[in-house]
Each structure stands twice: as structure tokens, then as C-alpha cells.
Amino acid sequence: MGDVLGQLSALGLAAALSTVPIMATIYILLSENRERSAPPFLAGWVLGTVAALVLATLAAQALPDRRGQQSSLIGGLEIIAGIGLLVLGIITMVRQSRGASGRQPSRIRRIGGVRSLPAFGIGLALNARPKAILLVVAAGLVIGAAHLRYDGILLVIVVYSVIATSTVAGPILASRIFPHWFEPRLVAARDWLTAHGGEVTAVTLMLIGVFVIVLGAI
């Protein structure tokens, strides 16, 4: 159990460091609609994260186990997922080196103006990004390879989900408790992530990609 929690914590941290949901959260919290859009956005992000991991776990457990070869199959799939994360990180780094940093896409900036239902939908939809999919696939494979009991599976799903969604849930909760203190820090975080978020994402993807490849190989 300890090894599984450690592996899922690393994958959850990689999901938490994703700049797209963080920037979406910041733009929502800096908008006039934050009271109406922030809670449903958080609900959609959390629900989507949990649902994706549950589906990935069920799929991993449903893999055929012929002559005890399920572990080898899961290991091979982990290597594929790790390569996907590594390639995605390299592509992100190349884009940054070509000068794609310094501004956020207009669709991210427009998120601040959405209302409750669209905000919930956006929170759900962000879990369909390639990075999010690869990370939950890797997490599901880790859980599937561990052959845990149902209570253990529930525990590790909760741990991953809490870590993965912490960088969205934390700012939303902090902005409600300390609104005047937190707003200037949101502006500073927005400016820093606009300038450096791509590099953070790229490095995280490459490191986690190598980590998942190693998990599959051992």
C-alpha cells in the first residue's frame, strides 16, 4: 500500500501542477462572476478527476490475466503511457522554445466570464486533455497492478484526487476565506504562470514520463 500511495502521490502532484486548470481558476477568481462560477468549476474538476480515475482503474482491472501475464501487460501499458507523457513534455518544451510563452490563449482568458453551468462543464472537460488522460491512465494501471481490496482502492483514489485537485481547490477556498489578502497573490501567480507555466508543465511531464516508464519496466 505504501508503494502505491507514493507512486500515486507523484502522479497526483504532476496533475496538480498542470497550468491550464490553475490559470482557469485564477481567471475565474479574478472575475466579477467568481461567486457563481468558482464552486461549480471546482465541482466539475473534482468530479471529472474522480470519474476518470475510477474508469481507468476499472479498465486496468478488466485486463485479461492469462497464465499470470496481467502484470506484464500492465507494465507494458505503463511504459506506453510514460512515453506518451515524455513526448508530450518534449513537445511542450519545443513550443516554449519557439516563443509560445508570455501570454495565455484567449479561450483561457474568456473563462473568467462564464456562468455556473458552463463553468461546471469546463471543469469536467479539462479532464479530457491529453496530459490529464495519460496521468489517470498511468494511475489506474498502478492501482490495477497492486491488486488492492475495495477499501484500499477507495483510499488511493481519494489520495490521488485530493492531490490532483489541490491547486484548484486551495485557491478557491483561500479566496473565500481571505479575499482581500489573496487577490494580489492571484494576480502575481497569473503573471508568473503566464511567463513560466509552459516550462513548469514541460519539465513535470518529462520527469513523470520517465518515472512511469521506470515503473513499467521494473
RAJOKA-V749255 format. One record per residue. N is the residue number from 1. RES is the residue in three letters. SS is DSSP state (@ for helix, = for strand, . for the rest). NEAR is the number of other C-alpha atoms within 8 Angstrom. Layout:
n=N res=RES ss=SS near=NEAR
n=N res=RES ss=SS near=NEAR
//
This chain:
n=1 res=MET ss=. near=7
n=2 res=GLY ss=@ near=5
n=3 res=ASP ss=@ near=6
n=4 res=VAL ss=@ near=11
n=5 res=LEU ss=@ near=10
n=6 res=GLY ss=@ near=8
n=7 res=GLN ss=@ near=9
n=8 res=LEU ss=@ near=13
n=9 res=SER ss=@ near=11
n=10 res=ALA ss=@ near=9
n=11 res=LEU ss=@ near=14
n=12 res=GLY ss=@ near=13
n=13 res=LEU ss=@ near=10
n=14 res=ALA ss=@ near=13
n=15 res=ALA ss=@ near=12
n=16 res=ALA ss=@ near=12
n=17 res=LEU ss=. near=11
n=18 res=SER ss=. near=9
n=19 res=THR ss=@ near=10
n=20 res=VAL ss=@ near=7
n=21 res=PRO ss=@ near=10
n=22 res=ILE ss=@ near=11
n=23 res=MET ss=@ near=11
n=24 res=ALA ss=@ near=12
n=25 res=THR ss=@ near=12
n=26 res=ILE ss=@ near=12
n=27 res=TYR ss=@ near=12
n=28 res=ILE ss=@ near=14
n=29 res=LEU ss=@ near=13
n=30 res=LEU ss=. near=11
n=31 res=SER ss=. near=9
n=32 res=GLU ss=. near=8
n=33 res=ASN ss=. near=13
n=34 res=ARG ss=@ near=11
n=35 res=GLU ss=@ near=7
n=36 res=ARG ss=@ near=9
n=37 res=SER ss=@ near=15
n=38 res=ALA ss=@ near=15
n=39 res=PRO ss=@ near=9
n=40 res=PRO ss=@ near=13
n=41 res=PHE ss=@ near=14
n=42 res=LEU ss=@ near=13
n=43 res=ALA ss=@ near=10
n=44 res=GLY ss=@ near=14
n=45 res=TRP ss=@ near=15
n=46 res=VAL ss=@ near=12
n=47 res=LEU ss=@ near=9
n=48 res=GLY ss=@ near=12
n=49 res=THR ss=@ near=13
n=50 res=VAL ss=@ near=11
n=51 res=ALA ss=@ near=8
n=52 res=ALA ss=@ near=11
n=53 res=LEU ss=@ near=13
n=54 res=VAL ss=@ near=10
n=55 res=LEU ss=@ near=9
n=56 res=ALA ss=@ near=13
n=57 res=THR ss=@ near=14
n=58 res=LEU ss=@ near=10
n=59 res=ALA ss=@ near=9
n=60 res=ALA ss=@ near=13
n=61 res=GLN ss=@ near=7
n=62 res=ALA ss=. near=6
n=63 res=LEU ss=. near=7
n=64 res=PRO ss=. near=5
n=65 res=ASP ss=. near=7
n=66 res=ARG ss=@ near=6
n=67 res=ARG ss=@ near=4
n=68 res=GLY ss=@ near=6
n=69 res=GLN ss=. near=8
n=70 res=GLN ss=@ near=10
n=71 res=SER ss=@ near=8
n=72 res=SER ss=@ near=7
n=73 res=LEU ss=@ near=8
n=74 res=ILE ss=@ near=13
n=75 res=GLY ss=@ near=12
n=76 res=GLY ss=@ near=10
n=77 res=LEU ss=@ near=10
n=78 res=GLU ss=@ near=14
n=79 res=ILE ss=@ near=14
n=80 res=ILE ss=@ near=9
n=81 res=ALA ss=@ near=15
n=82 res=GLY ss=@ near=16
n=83 res=ILE ss=@ near=11
n=84 res=GLY ss=@ near=10
n=85 res=LEU ss=@ near=15
n=86 res=LEU ss=@ near=14
n=87 res=VAL ss=@ near=9
n=88 res=LEU ss=@ near=12
n=89 res=GLY ss=@ near=14
n=90 res=ILE ss=@ near=10
n=91 res=ILE ss=@ near=9
n=92 res=THR ss=@ near=12
n=93 res=MET ss=@ near=12
n=94 res=VAL ss=@ near=8
n=95 res=ARG ss=@ near=9
n=96 res=GLN ss=@ near=11
n=97 res=SER ss=@ near=7
n=98 res=ARG ss=. near=6
n=99 res=GLY ss=. near=7
n=100 res=ALA ss=. near=8
n=101 res=SER ss=. near=10
n=102 res=GLY ss=. near=8
n=103 res=ARG ss=. near=7
n=104 res=GLN ss=. near=8
n=105 res=PRO ss=. near=6
n=106 res=SER ss=@ near=6
n=107 res=ARG ss=@ near=6
n=108 res=ILE ss=@ near=12
n=109 res=ARG ss=@ near=10
n=110 res=ARG ss=@ near=8
n=111 res=ILE ss=@ near=11
n=112 res=GLY ss=@ near=15
n=113 res=GLY ss=@ near=9
n=114 res=VAL ss=. near=10
n=115 res=ARG ss=. near=9
n=116 res=SER ss=@ near=11
n=117 res=LEU ss=@ near=8
n=118 res=PRO ss=@ near=8
n=119 res=ALA ss=@ near=15
n=120 res=PHE ss=@ near=15
n=121 res=GLY ss=@ near=10
n=122 res=ILE ss=@ near=11
n=123 res=GLY ss=@ near=17
n=124 res=LEU ss=@ near=14
n=125 res=ALA ss=@ near=9
n=126 res=LEU ss=@ near=10
n=127 res=ASN ss=@ near=12
n=128 res=ALA ss=@ near=8
n=129 res=ARG ss=. near=8
n=130 res=PRO ss=@ near=6
n=131 res=LYS ss=@ near=10
n=132 res=ALA ss=@ near=11
n=133 res=ILE ss=@ near=11
n=134 res=LEU ss=@ near=12
n=135 res=LEU ss=@ near=14
n=136 res=VAL ss=@ near=11
n=137 res=VAL ss=@ near=12
n=138 res=ALA ss=@ near=13
n=139 res=ALA ss=@ near=13
n=140 res=GLY ss=@ near=16
n=141 res=LEU ss=@ near=14
n=142 res=VAL ss=@ near=11
n=143 res=ILE ss=@ near=14
n=144 res=GLY ss=@ near=13
n=145 res=ALA ss=@ near=9
n=146 res=ALA ss=@ near=8
n=147 res=HIS ss=. near=6
n=148 res=LEU ss=. near=10
n=149 res=ARG ss=. near=6
n=150 res=TYR ss=@ near=6
n=151 res=ASP ss=@ near=7
n=152 res=GLY ss=@ near=9
n=153 res=ILE ss=@ near=10
n=154 res=LEU ss=@ near=8
n=155 res=LEU ss=@ near=8
n=156 res=VAL ss=@ near=12
n=157 res=ILE ss=@ near=11
n=158 res=VAL ss=@ near=9
n=159 res=VAL ss=@ near=11
n=160 res=TYR ss=@ near=12
n=161 res=SER ss=@ near=12
n=162 res=VAL ss=@ near=8
n=163 res=ILE ss=@ near=11
n=164 res=ALA ss=@ near=14
n=165 res=THR ss=@ near=13
n=166 res=SER ss=@ near=9
n=167 res=THR ss=@ near=10
n=168 res=VAL ss=@ near=12
n=169 res=ALA ss=@ near=9
n=170 res=GLY ss=@ near=8
n=171 res=PRO ss=@ near=10
n=172 res=ILE ss=@ near=13
n=173 res=LEU ss=@ near=8
n=174 res=ALA ss=@ near=10
n=175 res=SER ss=@ near=12
n=176 res=ARG ss=@ near=7
n=177 res=ILE ss=@ near=6
n=178 res=PHE ss=. near=8
n=179 res=PRO ss=@ near=9
n=180 res=HIS ss=@ near=7
n=181 res=TRP ss=@ near=7
n=182 res=PHE ss=@ near=10
n=183 res=GLU ss=@ near=10
n=184 res=PRO ss=@ near=8
n=185 res=ARG ss=@ near=8
n=186 res=LEU ss=@ near=10
n=187 res=VAL ss=@ near=10
n=188 res=ALA ss=@ near=8
n=189 res=ALA ss=@ near=8
n=190 res=ARG ss=@ near=10
n=191 res=ASP ss=@ near=8
n=192 res=TRP ss=@ near=9
n=193 res=LEU ss=@ near=11
n=194 res=THR ss=@ near=12
n=195 res=ALA ss=@ near=10
n=196 res=HIS ss=@ near=10
n=197 res=GLY ss=@ near=10
n=198 res=GLY ss=@ near=14
n=199 res=GLU ss=@ near=10
n=200 res=VAL ss=@ near=9
n=201 res=THR ss=@ near=13
n=202 res=ALA ss=@ near=14
n=203 res=VAL ss=@ near=10
n=204 res=THR ss=@ near=11
n=205 res=LEU ss=@ near=14
n=206 res=MET ss=@ near=14
n=207 res=LEU ss=@ near=9
n=208 res=ILE ss=@ near=14
n=209 res=GLY ss=@ near=14
n=210 res=VAL ss=@ near=11
n=211 res=PHE ss=@ near=9
n=212 res=VAL ss=@ near=13
n=213 res=ILE ss=@ near=14
n=214 res=VAL ss=@ near=9
n=215 res=LEU ss=@ near=10
n=216 res=GLY ss=@ near=12
n=217 res=ALA ss=@ near=8
n=218 res=ILE ss=. near=5
//
